[in-house]
Every structure is written in C-alpha cells, then in structure tokens.
Amino acid sequence: MATDQAQATRRSGAGRTGGNDRRTLLLQTALRLIAEDGIDAVSHRAVADAAGVSLGSTTYWFESRQHMLIASLEYFIRLEIEGLNERLSGILGKKLSRRRLVDEFTALLLPQLEDERWRTVAMYTMMLEASRQPELEDVCREWTAAWDAALADVFASAGAPEPELEAQMFLAMLDGLLLGQLSAPDPDVEEKLIRPALETWFSRLPVEGRVNRERSTS
C-alpha cells in the first residue's frame, strides 16, 4: 500500500507528464455537468464518460465525489478571480461618465447570460452547494472579496461617499439580476432590465460633475 506522502505526490502530478492537464480537463468537465444537469449529475463515472477518459483517471485524482466538487469550485473561483481585473480593465482606476460605466457593466453582464451562461449557472449552483459545505467557505469569501475590492475601486473613482458599502450593495444587485434572468430569462434583457438598472444605480453618484469639471480644466 502506498504511503500518504506517495499518494500526495501522485496527485500533485509530480513525475507524470500532462497530469495537471488531465486534472484540469476533469474539473472543467465536472463544471459543465453541473451547469447542464446539476450537482447530482456529478460522479466519477459520469465525469470520466463526459471527458472521454477512463474511470481510473477520475478516481486517481479525486478520492471521493465530495473531493471532486470541492476541487471544481476552488478551480472555478480562482480562475474567475484571475480574469476579474482583465474584465474590468476598462473601468478600474478611471473616472468615467455614467454612460461609460453603464456601457462597461452591460458588456460585462450580457455574456454571462448568453455565450457564457453555462459558467454563470455553474457558479451559482456551486455557491449554493457551498452553503451546505463549510469547507468551501474560505474560497467563496475569496471570490466575494475580490469583487468587493474591484468594485470599491470603481465607486471610489466615481465619487461614492462609501465605496466599500456601495460595492457590496452593487454586487448583491448584480447577483440578483443574474439569478433572476437564469430562472426567467427576458429576450430583451439588455434594454428592459440591465441598462435601466445600471442607469438608475449610477444616477445616484456624483460622477458626471467630476468628469465635466475635469474636461473643463484640461
């Protein structure tokens, strides 16, 4: 029987060419299954079949179904965090007009309900599962903290008196909007909901006055 250290070494991919690529494939496949069929659809065999690999590949990397679910959420959230600043690169640290803010956040939200809808479904499905799994709390807090920090930067640049609180409330609004559209989608969500909601939110901020003053002095 292999020792615990040897088992850990195998799972880390040491000495196994392409091992991490195989593990990543399995995590991505698990997330796809969650998005398409829900948490209950995930099992070692289902993931192996969907990924086109042997059952031994899943049991090699994940000692239990629970281990696979936890690893999938950790992988997904950390991947999303890595891409967060890139997606918000047109906003962070800049003093923008309300119209530009609405345009930027509309461009951020729409793909999450269209081409990347499966990712949105997987994210919220996994976060709901995290409410029943205390060991997932830290990685979920990491995800929320990353969004809060990025949004606080946006609202500080926009002149919000309490940017941290504004960021938390805004993120809650975005979550509610996305969840509502996943369960009851509107075919014209951009014009009927997303833009009006964003315009109403940003109308509360003194951003226009600041931008106009900057232009007049430039």
VEXLUM-181768 format. One record per residue: residue number from 1; residue in three letters; x, y, z of N, C-alpha, C in turn. Coordinates in steps of 0.05 Angstrom, whole numbers. Each point is the difference from the previous one (the first is absolute). Example, Ala and Ser with C-alpha at 12.3 -4.5 7.8 and 13.67 -1.06 7.14 Angstrom:
BEGIN
> num|residu|nx|ny|nz|cax|cay|caz|cx|cy|cz
> 1|ala|264|-114|156|-18|24|0|18|24|0 .
> 2|ser|-7|21|-14|16|24|1|-15|22|14 .
This chain:
BEGIN
> num|residu|nx|ny|nz|cax|cay|caz|cx|cy|cz
> 1|met|17|-24|0|-17|24|0|18|25|0 .
> 2|ala|-7|20|-17|16|24|-2|-4|16|26 .
> 3|thr|21|14|7|-1|18|23|-16|25|-7 .
> 4|asp|-8|15|21|-15|25|-4|17|19|-16 .
> 5|gln|26|1|5|17|19|-15|1|-8|-29 .
> 6|ala|2|-26|-5|1|-8|-28|-25|6|-15 .
> 7|gln|-23|-4|14|-26|7|-12|-2|29|-7 .
> 8|ala|10|17|19|-1|29|-4|17|8|-24 .
> 9|thr|23|-14|-2|18|6|-22|-13|-7|-27 .
> 10|arg|-13|-23|-1|-14|-7|-25|-21|20|-7 .
> 11|arg|-16|9|20|-22|18|-6|10|28|-8 .
> 12|ser|24|7|9|11|26|-8|9|1|-29 .
> 13|gly|3|-24|-12|8|-2|-28|30|-3|-3 .
> 14|ala|15|-2|22|29|-3|-2|7|-25|-15 .
> 15|gly|17|3|-20|10|-24|-14|-21|-11|-20 .
> 16|arg|-21|15|-4|-21|-10|-18|-5|21|-22 .
> 17|thr|10|-4|-23|-2|19|-22|-29|4|-7 .
> 18|gly|-8|25|-1|-27|7|-8|-20|-5|22 .
> 19|gly|9|-7|25|-19|-6|21|-18|22|7 .
> 20|asn|11|24|2|-17|23|7|-20|7|-22 .
> 21|asp|8|-5|-25|-19|4|-22|-23|-18|2 .
> 22|arg|5|-25|8|-22|-19|3|-18|8|23 .
> 23|arg|12|8|22|-16|9|23|-17|24|-7 .
> 24|thr|11|19|-15|-15|24|-8|-23|-8|-18 .
> 25|leu|5|-19|-19|-22|-10|-17|-23|-11|16 .
> 26|leu|7|-15|21|-21|-12|17|-15|21|15 .
> 27|leu|13|20|10|-13|22|14|-19|16|-18 .
> 28|gln|10|5|-24|-17|15|-20|-24|-17|-8 .
> 29|thr|4|-26|-2|-22|-18|-7|-21|-1|22 .
> 30|ala|9|-1|25|-18|0|23|-16|25|0 .
> 31|leu|12|23|-5|-14|25|-1|-21|1|-22 .
> 32|arg|6|-11|-23|-19|-2|-21|-24|-17|7 .
> 33|leu|5|-22|13|-22|-17|9|-17|14|21 .
> 34|ile|12|15|18|-15|15|20|-18|20|-14 .
> 35|ala|11|14|-20|-15|21|-14|-24|-12|-15 .
> 36|glu|5|-24|-12|-20|-12|-17|-21|-16|15 .
> 37|asp|9|-15|21|-18|-19|12|-1|2|31 .
> 38|gly|15|19|12|-1|3|28|21|-16|15 .
> 39|ile|2|6|26|20|-13|17|-3|-30|1 .
> 40|asp|-25|-10|0|-5|-29|3|11|-15|-24 .
> 41|ala|5|13|-22|10|-14|-24|29|-7|2 .
> 42|val|14|12|19|29|-4|2|7|-26|15 .
> 43|ser|14|-17|-13|11|-24|13|27|-6|-15 .
> 44|his|16|-18|12|25|-7|-13|-6|-11|-28 .
> 45|arg|-19|-18|-3|-5|-12|-26|-12|20|-20 .
> 46|ala|-18|17|9|-12|20|-18|21|19|-11 .
> 47|val|17|9|18|21|19|-9|20|-14|-19 .
> 48|ala|7|-25|6|18|-15|-17|-12|-3|-28 .
> 49|asp|-26|-9|-1|-13|-4|-25|-2|26|-16 .
> 50|ala|-7|22|13|-3|25|-14|26|11|-10 .
> 51|ala|22|-6|15|26|10|-8|14|-19|-20 .
> 52|gly|-11|-24|-4|12|-19|-18|25|-13|10 .
> 53|val|1|-4|27|23|-13|12|-9|-24|16 .
> 54|ser|19|-15|10|-7|-24|16|-10|8|28 .
> 55|leu|-15|-17|12|-10|4|27|24|4|19 .
> 56|gly|21|-15|-5|24|2|17|12|28|1 .
> 57|ser|-4|16|-21|10|27|0|-13|17|21 .
> 58|thr|-26|-3|4|-14|16|20|6|-9|28 .
> 59|thr|1|-27|4|5|-9|27|29|5|7 .
> 60|tyr|18|2|-19|28|6|5|3|28|12 .
> 61|trp|-14|19|-12|3|28|8|-18|8|23 .
> 62|phe|-23|-13|2|-20|8|20|-9|-25|16 .
> 63|glu|7|0|26|-5|-24|16|-30|-4|6 .
> 64|ser|-16|21|-4|-29|-2|5|-14|20|-17 .
> 65|arg|-26|-3|-3|-17|19|-14|2|27|13 .
> 66|gln|0|1|26|1|25|15|27|14|-6 .
> 67|his|21|-15|-1|26|12|-7|-1|13|-27 .
> 68|met|-13|-13|-19|-2|10|-27|-16|26|-1 .
> 69|leu|-22|1|15|-17|24|1|15|24|12 .
> 70|ile|14|-6|22|15|22|13|22|10|-19 .
> 71|ala|15|-18|-12|21|8|-19|-11|15|-23 .
> 72|ser|-24|-7|-10|-12|14|-22|-6|29|7 .
> 73|leu|-12|4|23|-7|27|9|25|16|4 .
> 74|glu|21|-11|13|25|15|5|13|7|-27 .
> 75|tyr|0|-18|-19|12|5|-26|-15|23|-14 .
> 76|phe|-27|-3|0|-16|19|-15|2|29|12 .
> 77|ile|-2|2|26|0|26|13|28|13|-3 .
> 78|arg|21|-15|3|26|12|-3|6|8|-29 .
> 79|leu|-11|-16|-19|2|7|-28|-15|26|-6 .
> 80|glu|-23|3|12|-16|24|-3|14|25|12 .
> 81|ile|12|-4|23|14|22|13|23|9|-17 .
> 82|glu|15|-19|-12|22|8|-18|-9|17|-23 .
> 83|gly|-24|-6|-10|-10|16|-23|-15|25|7 .
> 84|leu|-5|4|26|-17|22|9|12|28|-9 .
> 85|asn|25|4|7|12|26|-6|1|5|-31 .
> 86|glu|4|-22|-14|1|2|-29|-27|9|-11 .
> 87|arg|-22|-12|11|-26|7|-10|-8|29|8 .
> 88|leu|12|9|22|-6|27|10|22|20|-8 .
> 89|ser|17|-7|-18|23|17|-6|-8|27|-11 .
> 90|gly|-23|2|-13|-10|25|-11|-12|18|20 .
> 91|ile|-2|-9|26|-14|15|20|18|7|23 .
> 92|leu|17|-19|9|15|4|25|19|24|-1 .
> 93|gly|-1|16|21|18|23|3|-6|23|-19 .
> 94|lys|-23|0|-13|-7|21|-19|-25|15|8 .
> 95|lys|-1|26|-5|-23|16|6|-17|1|-26 .
> 96|leu|-22|-14|0|-15|-3|-25|-28|13|3 .
> 97|ser|-11|7|-22|-28|10|0|-19|-22|6 .
> 98|arg|-25|8|8|-20|-20|6|-5|-18|-25 .
> 99|arg|-2|13|-23|-5|-16|-25|22|-21|-4 .
> 100|arg|25|8|4|22|-19|-3|-2|-23|20 .
> 101|leu|-7|7|25|-3|-21|20|-22|-20|-7 .
> 102|val|-22|12|-9|-23|-18|-9|9|-18|-22 .
> 103|asp|14|12|-20|9|-16|-23|19|-23|9 .
> 104|glu|19|7|17|20|-19|9|-13|-23|16 .
> 105|phe|-18|6|18|-12|-22|15|-21|-15|-16 .
> 106|thr|-12|12|-19|-18|-15|-19|16|-20|-15 .
> 107|ala|24|8|-10|17|-18|-15|11|-22|18 .
> 108|leu|2|5|26|9|-20|19|-22|-21|6 .
> 109|leu|-25|10|2|-22|-17|8|-12|-17|-23 .
> 110|leu|-3|12|-23|-14|-14|-22|11|-28|-6 .
> 111|pro|27|-2|-3|11|-27|-7|-7|-21|22 .
> 112|gln|-3|9|25|-6|-19|21|-29|-11|-3 .
> 113|leu|-16|12|-17|-27|-10|-5|-3|-11|-28 .
> 114|glu|22|2|-15|-1|-10|-28|22|-21|-4 .
> 115|asp|22|6|-13|20|-20|-7|12|-13|24 .
> 116|glu|2|14|22|12|-11|25|-21|-7|20 .
> 117|arg|-24|-4|-8|-22|-6|18|6|-25|17 .
> 118|trp|12|-20|-12|6|-25|14|18|5|24 .
> 119|arg|19|19|-3|18|7|22|-15|13|23 .
> 120|thr|-19|17|-7|-16|13|20|-17|-20|15 .
> 121|val|-12|-19|-14|-16|-21|13|18|-17|18 .
> 122|ala|23|-7|-10|18|-17|16|9|15|25 .
> 123|met|6|26|-2|9|16|22|-21|1|23 .
> 124|tyr|-24|7|-7|-21|3|20|-8|-27|11 .
> 125|thr|0|-21|-16|-6|-27|10|21|-8|20 .
> 126|met|25|5|-6|21|-8|19|0|17|25 .
> 127|met|-6|25|-3|-1|17|24|-23|-7|18 .
> 128|leu|-22|-9|-11|-22|-10|16|8|-26|14 .
> 129|glu|15|-17|-14|10|-24|13|19|7|23 .
> 130|ala|15|22|-3|19|8|20|-15|8|26 .
> 131|ser|-25|8|-2|-15|7|24|-5|-25|18 .
> 132|arg|4|-24|-12|-3|-24|16|27|-13|6 .
> 133|gln|21|12|-10|26|-12|4|19|21|12 .
> 134|pro|3|0|27|16|20|14|29|2|-11 .
> 135|glu|11|-22|-10|28|1|-10|3|17|-25 .
> 136|leu|-22|8|-12|1|17|-24|-2|30|7 .
> 137|glu|-4|6|25|-5|28|8|23|18|-8 .
> 138|asp|25|-9|5|23|17|-4|3|8|-30 .
> 139|val|-4|-19|-18|4|6|-28|-23|18|-10 .
> 140|cys|-24|-3|11|-22|18|-7|5|28|10 .
> 141|arg|10|2|24|7|27|10|22|13|-17 .
> 142|glu|18|-16|-10|21|10|-17|-11|12|-25 .
> 143|trp|-20|-13|-12|-14|9|-24|-14|26|5 .
> 144|thr|-16|1|22|-15|25|7|19|23|6 .
> 145|ala|22|-6|14|19|21|7|13|12|-24 .
> 146|ala|6|-16|-20|12|9|-25|-19|19|-15 .
> 147|trp|-25|-7|-1|-20|17|-13|-4|26|16 .
> 148|asp|-2|-3|26|-4|24|17|22|20|-4 .
> 149|ala|25|-10|0|23|17|-3|0|15|-27 .
> 150|ala|-6|-15|-21|0|12|-27|-22|20|-2 .
> 151|leu|-24|-6|10|-22|18|-2|4|25|18 .
> 152|ala|12|-4|23|6|23|17|18|20|-14 .
> 153|asp|19|-10|-16|17|18|-16|-17|16|-20 .
> 154|val|-19|-14|-13|-17|13|-19|-16|23|13 .
> 155|phe|-12|-6|23|-17|19|14|16|22|13 .
> 156|ala|24|-5|8|17|21|11|7|20|-23 .
> 157|ser|6|-10|-24|5|17|-22|-24|16|-9 .
> 158|ala|-24|-12|5|-25|14|-7|-9|19|21 .
> 159|gly|14|2|22|-7|20|20|-20|-9|21 .
> 160|ala|-4|-27|2|-19|-10|20|10|6|28 .
> 161|pro|-17|10|18|9|7|27|9|-25|17 .
> 162|glu|-11|-23|-6|7|-25|14|5|-21|-21 .
> 163|pro|23|0|-13|4|-19|-23|-1|-29|8 .
> 164|glu|9|-7|24|-1|-29|7|-29|-9|4 .
> 165|leu|-16|16|13|-28|-8|3|-15|1|-27 .
> 166|glu|6|19|-16|-12|2|-27|7|-25|-16 .
> 167|ala|25|-9|2|9|-24|-15|-16|-25|9 .
> 168|gln|-4|-3|26|-14|-23|11|-29|0|-9 .
> 169|met|-13|23|0|-28|2|-8|-2|-4|-30 .
> 170|phe|18|11|-15|0|-3|-29|3|-29|-9 .
> 171|leu|19|-14|14|4|-28|-6|-25|-17|6 .
> 172|ala|-13|7|22|-25|-14|6|-21|5|-21 .
> 173|met|-1|24|-11|-19|6|-22|7|-16|-25 .
> 174|leu|25|-2|-6|8|-15|-24|-6|-29|3 .
> 175|asp|5|-11|23|-6|-29|5|-30|-4|-3 .
> 176|gly|-17|17|11|-29|-3|-2|-9|2|-29 .
> 177|leu|12|19|-15|-8|3|-28|7|-25|-16 .
> 178|leu|24|-11|4|9|-23|-15|-17|-25|8 .
> 179|leu|-4|-4|25|-16|-23|9|-28|1|-11 .
> 180|gly|-12|24|0|-27|3|-10|-2|-7|-30 .
> 181|gln|21|9|-15|0|-6|-28|6|-29|-7 .
> 182|leu|14|-13|18|5|-29|-5|-25|-16|3 .
> 183|ser|-17|8|19|-24|-16|5|-24|9|-18 .
> 184|ala|-1|26|-7|-22|10|-17|12|21|-19 .
> 185|pro|14|-9|-21|13|18|-18|-18|18|-16 .
> 186|asp|8|24|-4|-14|19|-17|15|2|-26 .
> 187|pro|-14|-3|-23|14|1|-26|12|27|-6 .
> 188|asp|-9|21|13|12|26|-4|10|12|26 .
> 189|val|16|-17|14|9|7|26|18|24|1 .
> 190|glu|15|5|-21|18|23|0|-15|26|2 .
> 191|glu|-21|4|-17|-14|26|0|-22|1|21 .
> 192|lys|-11|-22|7|-22|0|20|9|-1|29 .
> 193|leu|24|-11|5|8|-3|27|29|9|6 .
> 194|ile|19|-10|-15|28|5|7|7|30|-1 .
> 195|arg|-5|12|-23|6|29|-3|-16|18|19 .
> 196|pro|-26|-4|2|-15|16|19|9|-3|29 .
> 197|ala|7|-25|8|9|-4|27|27|14|5 .
> 198|leu|18|-3|-19|26|13|3|-2|31|-1 .
> 199|glu|-17|10|-18|-4|29|-2|-11|11|26 .
> 200|thr|-19|-14|12|-12|9|25|21|-1|22 .
> 201|trp|16|-21|1|20|-2|21|21|22|-2 .
> 202|phe|11|4|-24|21|20|-3|-10|29|1 .
> 203|ser|-26|4|-3|-12|27|1|3|11|29 .
> 204|arg|3|-18|19|3|9|28|27|11|6 .
> 205|leu|19|-3|-18|28|7|6|7|27|-13 .
> 206|pro|19|15|12|8|26|-10|20|-1|-23 .
> 207|val|0|-22|-15|21|-5|-19|0|20|-23 .
> 208|glu|-24|9|-10|-1|18|-23|13|26|6 .
> 209|gly|-6|11|23|11|26|7|30|-1|1 .
> 210|arg|12|-21|10|29|-3|2|12|-2|-28 .
> 211|val|-13|-15|-17|11|-4|-27|-1|27|-15 .
> 212|asn|-23|15|2|-2|25|-14|20|20|10 .
> 213|arg|5|1|26|20|19|11|27|-6|-11 .
> 214|glu|6|-27|-1|27|-8|-10|3|9|-29 .
> 215|arg|-21|-3|-16|1|8|-28|4|30|-3 .
> 216|ser|-13|16|17|1|29|-2|27|11|8 .
> 217|thr|15|-16|16|26|10|9|23|-12|-17 .
> 218|ser|-6|-18|-18|21|-13|-16|7|17|-24 .
